[in-house]
Amino acid sequence: MSSDDTPDDREESGDVRERIEQEADRAVEQFDEGIVDLLAWILDTDTRARIYVSLRQNPESTSDEISAATGLYPSTVREALAELHDEGKVTRKKRKSDGAGNNPYEYSAIPPSELVNNIVGDVQSELNTVFNLDDHLDESNDSVSDSEPVTISVEDADDEDDE
């Protein structure tokens, strides 16, 4: 600002800066909510999506750390982590400590590319079932077609860069 600026100009400039910062914060929050919504579709629930995002931001977190980061109840987090681990969507290992006592598990989420690759087969199978619905519904047709006309392939963007 120049020396010719009046106090009103400086105050107005501060208001503009504050509004811009508020809008930027709101845009980030909406972006984060959009990611959570998309992941909730992939991971079945909003809770599991929030845990996944938290683990991508803070790998090797304990269930208590995830609970604190997400604001979810510890029992809810532990239950969801057990399911996600059984499904192979998160990994876990015992946290090493020098002292005696309980060494809790620390969890990490698989990379998004692995998450996508894991669900592609399920989606492809469901789409092929729908595609072949008429064959399955036609009782007069003795030979039900098991053709799979829908094929989904996923390429990692890094793979394209290597070529």
C-alpha positions as CSV (number, residue, x, y, z in Angstrom):
1,M,0.0,0.0,0.0
2,S,1.2,3.5,-0.7
3,S,1.5,6.3,1.8
4,D,-1.6,7.9,0.1
5,D,-3.8,5.0,1.4
6,T,-6.3,6.1,3.9
7,P,-7.2,4.0,7.0
8,D,-10.5,3.1,5.2
9,D,-8.5,1.7,2.2
10,R,-6.4,-0.4,4.5
11,E,-9.4,-1.7,6.4
12,E,-11.2,-2.5,3.1
13,S,-8.1,-4.3,1.9
14,G,-8.1,-6.4,5.1
15,D,-11.7,-7.3,4.6
16,V,-11.1,-8.4,1.1
17,R,-8.1,-10.6,2.2
18,E,-10.2,-12.1,5.0
19,R,-13.1,-12.9,2.6
20,I,-10.7,-14.5,0.1
21,E,-9.2,-16.6,2.9
22,Q,-12.7,-17.7,4.0
23,E,-13.7,-18.6,0.5
24,A,-10.5,-20.6,0.0
25,D,-11.1,-22.4,3.2
26,R,-14.7,-23.2,2.2
27,A,-13.5,-24.4,-1.3
28,V,-11.0,-26.8,0.4
29,E,-13.7,-28.0,2.8
30,Q,-16.1,-28.6,-0.1
31,F,-13.4,-30.4,-2.1
32,D,-12.7,-32.6,1.0
33,E,-16.4,-33.4,1.3
34,G,-16.6,-34.3,-2.3
35,I,-13.7,-36.8,-1.9
36,V,-15.3,-38.3,1.2
37,D,-18.6,-38.6,-0.7
38,L,-16.9,-40.4,-3.6
39,L,-15.0,-42.7,-1.2
40,A,-18.2,-43.4,0.7
41,W,-19.6,-44.8,-2.5
42,I,-16.5,-47.0,-2.9
43,L,-16.0,-47.9,0.7
44,D,-19.7,-48.3,1.6
45,T,-20.0,-45.7,4.4
46,D,-19.1,-42.1,5.2
47,T,-17.4,-43.4,8.4
48,R,-15.1,-45.8,6.5
49,A,-14.3,-43.0,3.9
50,R,-13.3,-40.6,6.7
51,I,-11.0,-43.2,8.2
52,Y,-9.5,-43.9,4.9
53,V,-8.8,-40.2,4.2
54,S,-7.3,-39.8,7.7
55,L,-5.0,-42.8,7.2
56,R,-3.9,-41.4,3.8
57,Q,-3.0,-38.1,5.5
58,N,-1.5,-39.8,8.6
59,P,-0.2,-43.3,7.9
60,E,0.7,-45.6,10.7
61,S,-1.9,-44.2,13.1
62,T,-3.5,-46.0,16.0
63,S,-7.3,-46.3,16.3
64,D,-7.2,-43.7,19.1
65,E,-5.2,-41.3,16.9
66,I,-7.7,-41.8,14.0
67,S,-10.6,-41.2,16.4
68,A,-9.1,-38.0,17.5
69,A,-8.4,-36.9,13.9
70,T,-11.9,-37.7,12.6
71,G,-14.0,-37.0,15.6
72,L,-15.5,-40.5,15.4
73,Y,-16.2,-42.6,18.5
74,P,-13.3,-44.9,19.3
75,S,-15.5,-48.0,19.2
76,T,-16.8,-47.0,15.7
77,V,-13.3,-46.5,14.5
78,R,-12.1,-49.9,15.8
79,E,-15.1,-51.7,14.2
80,A,-14.6,-50.0,10.9
81,L,-10.8,-50.6,11.0
82,A,-11.4,-54.3,11.6
83,E,-13.7,-54.5,8.6
84,L,-11.3,-52.5,6.3
85,H,-8.4,-54.7,7.4
86,D,-10.4,-57.9,6.7
87,E,-11.2,-56.5,3.2
88,G,-7.5,-55.6,2.6
89,K,-8.2,-51.9,2.3
90,V,-6.0,-51.0,5.3
91,T,-2.8,-52.7,6.6
92,R,-1.8,-53.0,10.3
93,K,1.2,-53.8,12.3
94,K,2.1,-53.6,16.0
95,R,3.6,-50.3,17.0
96,K,7.0,-50.9,18.5
97,S,7.8,-49.3,21.9
98,D,10.7,-49.6,24.3
99,G,8.5,-49.9,27.4
100,A,6.4,-52.7,28.8
101,G,2.8,-52.8,28.1
102,N,0.3,-52.8,25.3
103,N,1.7,-52.2,21.8
104,P,-1.3,-51.0,19.8
105,Y,-1.8,-51.6,16.1
106,E,-0.9,-48.8,13.7
107,Y,-2.9,-48.7,10.5
108,S,-2.2,-47.5,7.0
109,A,-4.5,-47.2,4.0
110,I,-3.7,-48.9,0.7
111,P,-2.9,-46.4,-2.1
112,P,-5.9,-45.1,-4.0
113,S,-4.7,-46.8,-7.2
114,E,-4.9,-50.2,-5.4
115,L,-8.3,-49.3,-4.0
116,V,-9.6,-48.6,-7.5
117,N,-8.1,-51.7,-9.0
118,N,-9.7,-53.9,-6.3
119,I,-13.2,-52.6,-7.1
120,V,-12.9,-52.7,-10.8
121,G,-13.5,-56.4,-11.0
122,D,-16.6,-56.2,-8.9
123,V,-18.1,-53.4,-10.9
124,Q,-17.2,-55.2,-14.2
125,S,-19.0,-58.3,-13.0
126,E,-22.1,-56.4,-11.9
127,L,-22.2,-54.6,-15.3
128,N,-21.9,-57.9,-17.1
129,T,-24.8,-59.4,-15.1
130,V,-27.0,-56.5,-16.1
131,F,-25.9,-56.7,-19.7
132,N,-26.8,-60.4,-19.8
133,L,-30.1,-59.9,-17.9
134,D,-32.3,-60.9,-20.8
135,D,-30.4,-64.2,-21.2
136,H,-30.9,-65.0,-17.5
137,L,-34.6,-64.1,-17.6
138,D,-35.4,-66.0,-20.8
139,E,-36.4,-69.4,-19.4
140,S,-36.9,-70.9,-22.9
141,N,-33.2,-70.3,-23.7
142,D,-31.5,-73.5,-22.5
143,S,-28.0,-72.1,-23.1
144,V,-27.5,-69.0,-20.9
145,S,-24.7,-66.9,-22.3
146,D,-21.9,-66.2,-19.9
147,S,-20.3,-63.7,-22.2
148,E,-18.7,-60.7,-20.7
149,P,-19.0,-57.8,-23.1
150,V,-18.0,-55.2,-20.5
151,T,-14.3,-54.9,-19.8
152,I,-12.9,-52.2,-17.6
153,S,-9.2,-51.5,-17.6
154,V,-7.4,-49.0,-15.4
155,E,-4.1,-47.5,-16.2
156,D,-2.0,-45.7,-13.6
157,A,-1.1,-42.2,-14.8
158,D,2.5,-43.0,-13.8
159,D,2.5,-45.9,-16.3
160,E,1.8,-43.5,-19.2
161,D,4.7,-41.3,-18.1
162,D,7.1,-44.2,-18.3
163,E,6.3,-44.9,-22.0
